[in-house]
Amino acid sequence: MEQIKDVQITPINPQGSLIAFGSCLLGDMFIGHIAIHNKPDGSIRLVFPARKVKEKNLQVFYPTTEELNKLLTKAFEEKLKELNLFDEIQN
């Protein structure tokens, strides 16, 4: 499994459940424009970018395994805690 590093979070004024955007390095690949949403149970959900081409939504990138999705979510949760933002979204 590739290493997740250099996790960055840009908080925004909440828009519904959307609270921030994030980026990170996955191995040597930069992945960005990841929407971070808070869930009613106090956890977060990551939404990966898509582009609309004509009438079709195309995923730019996304985790192809549940394991990678969990690792990415954990990395962003840890960064939110480090920035003292995790407690805010749980309230």
C-alpha positions in Angstrom: 0.0 0.0 0.0 1.3 3.4 -0.9 2.2 5.8 1.9 -0.2 8.8 2.5 1.7 11.9 3.5 1.6 15.7 3.3 -2.1 15.8 4.2 -3.4 19.4 3.8 -6.9 20.7 4.8 -8.5 24.0 3.8 -11.5 24.7 6.0 -14.5 26.5 4.5 -17.7 28.1 5.8 -19.9 25.0 6.0 -22.2 24.4 3.1 -24.6 21.7 4.3 -22.3 18.9 5.4 -19.3 20.2 3.4 -16.7 21.5 5.8 -13.4 21.5 4.0 -11.3 20.5 1.1 -8.2 18.4 1.3 -5.2 17.1 -0.6 -2.4 14.7 0.0 0.4 12.7 -1.6 -0.4 9.1 -2.2 3.1 7.6 -2.9 4.5 10.2 -5.3 1.1 11.2 -6.7 -0.7 14.4 -5.6 -4.4 14.0 -5.1 -6.5 17.1 -4.4 -9.9 18.8 -4.5 -11.2 16.1 -2.0 -14.4 17.3 -0.4 -14.6 16.6 3.3 -18.2 16.2 4.7 -19.2 15.6 8.3 -21.7 12.8 8.9 -24.4 12.8 11.6 -22.5 10.3 13.7 -19.5 12.7 14.0 -17.3 11.0 11.5 -16.2 12.3 8.1 -16.9 11.2 4.5 -14.5 12.0 1.7 -15.9 12.8 -1.8 -13.5 12.6 -4.7 -13.7 15.0 -7.7 -15.8 14.3 -10.8 -16.1 16.3 -14.0 -19.3 16.6 -16.0 -18.7 15.9 -19.7 -21.9 16.5 -21.7 -24.5 14.6 -19.6 -22.1 12.2 -17.9 -20.2 12.6 -14.6 -16.7 11.1 -14.9 -14.7 10.3 -11.8 -11.3 12.0 -11.9 -9.9 9.6 -9.3 -11.2 7.5 -6.4 -10.0 4.7 -4.1 -10.5 1.4 -5.7 -10.6 -0.6 -2.4 -12.3 -0.2 0.9 -8.9 -0.5 2.6 -7.5 2.6 0.8 -10.7 4.6 1.4 -10.4 3.8 5.1 -6.7 4.8 5.2 -7.4 8.1 3.4 -10.3 8.8 5.8 -8.1 8.1 8.8 -5.3 10.3 7.5 -7.8 13.2 7.0 -9.4 12.6 10.5 -5.9 12.7 12.1 -5.1 16.0 10.3 -8.4 17.5 11.4 -7.5 16.5 15.0 -4.0 17.9 14.7 -5.6 21.3 13.6 -8.2 21.1 16.4 -11.0 21.0 13.9 -12.3 17.5 14.5 -14.0 18.4 17.8 -15.8 21.3 16.0 -17.4 19.0 13.4 -18.5 16.6 16.0 -20.6 19.2 17.8 
